[in-house]
Amino acid sequence: MNLCFIKGKILEKINFQFLYQKKNISIARTKLELQKGSIITIKGYDEMADWMIQKIKKEDKVIMQGKLDTRMEVVVKWMKGFMY
């Protein structure tokens, strides 16, 4: 996986799901629009998924650290909302 630092705007409501018989317990997934208009999928597992569902909503602007996985989705390790 490749480490990345990204800022952008949340485009849709956070999709939260529980995972059964997997390594992780839960996942939160949504779309993020970058400054140049590109759209990527971001996801967080377990504690990060809980934080995302509680603190982040559609249209929020965020900065984050994550890792790009093999499906070209960013697995969020750290995220914070901000104004820019």
Secondary structure per residue as TSV (DSSP state, phi and psi in degrees):
chain	resnum	aa	ss	phi	psi
A	1	M	-	360.0	149.1
A	2	N	E	-105.0	133.8
A	3	L	E	-74.9	138.1
A	4	C	E	-143.6	152.5
A	5	F	E	-121.3	125.9
A	6	I	E	-136.8	146.4
A	7	K	E	-129.8	145.9
A	8	G	E	-177.3	-168.8
A	9	K	E	-118.9	133.8
A	10	I	E	-69.7	127.0
A	11	L	-	-96.1	-25.4
A	12	E	S	-142.1	165.5
A	13	K	-	-58.2	144.7
A	14	I	-	-67.0	129.1
A	15	N	E	-97.5	112.4
A	16	F	E	-108.2	132.4
A	17	Q	E	-139.8	149.0
A	18	F	E	-91.6	142.9
A	19	L	-	-107.1	133.7
A	20	Y	S	-107.1	135.8
A	21	Q	S	55.1	40.8
A	22	K	S	-124.3	170.9
A	23	K	S	-64.1	-40.1
A	24	N	S	-100.2	155.7
A	25	I	S	-89.5	-39.7
A	26	S	E	-143.3	161.8
A	27	I	E	-142.0	140.5
A	28	A	E	-120.7	133.5
A	29	R	E	-137.7	142.7
A	30	T	E	-159.0	178.3
A	31	K	E	-105.5	144.5
A	32	L	E	-126.9	131.0
A	33	E	E	-97.5	126.1
A	34	L	E	-84.4	171.2
A	35	Q	T	-58.8	-37.0
A	36	K	T	-86.8	5.2
A	37	G	S	98.0	-5.3
A	38	S	-	-68.0	148.2
A	39	I	E	-120.1	129.6
A	40	I	E	-127.3	160.2
A	41	T	E	-96.9	132.4
A	42	I	E	-119.4	151.0
A	43	K	E	-148.3	149.2
A	44	G	E	-130.8	148.0
A	45	Y	E	-111.5	148.4
A	46	D	T	52.3	-113.6
A	47	E	H	-61.5	-38.6
A	48	M	H	-66.1	-37.4
A	49	A	H	-62.7	-43.6
A	50	D	H	-61.1	-45.1
A	51	W	H	-62.8	-44.1
A	52	M	H	-61.2	-44.1
A	53	I	H	-68.4	-29.2
A	54	Q	H	-85.1	-36.8
A	55	K	H	-107.3	-22.2
A	56	I	-	-111.6	138.2
A	57	K	-	-136.5	171.1
A	58	K	T	-55.4	139.7
A	59	E	T	79.6	-4.7
A	60	D	-	-68.0	145.9
A	61	K	E	-99.7	133.2
A	62	V	E	-135.2	156.2
A	63	I	E	-118.2	148.9
A	64	M	E	-154.2	158.2
A	65	Q	E	-117.5	137.2
A	66	G	E	-159.4	-172.8
A	67	K	E	-129.0	135.8
A	68	L	E	-79.9	123.5
A	69	D	-	-94.8	-176.4
A	70	T	T	-69.6	-17.2
A	71	R	T	-93.4	11.4
A	72	M	S	61.3	35.3
A	73	E	-	-114.2	149.2
A	74	V	E	-96.0	122.4
A	75	V	E	-89.0	113.5
A	76	V	E	-74.3	130.2
A	77	K	E	-106.8	-31.3
A	78	W	E	-151.1	138.3
A	79	M	E	-149.7	147.5
A	80	K	E	-147.8	139.9
A	81	G	E	-81.8	149.8
A	82	F	-	-159.2	174.6
A	83	M	-	-111.7	131.5
A	84	Y	-	-142.5	360.0
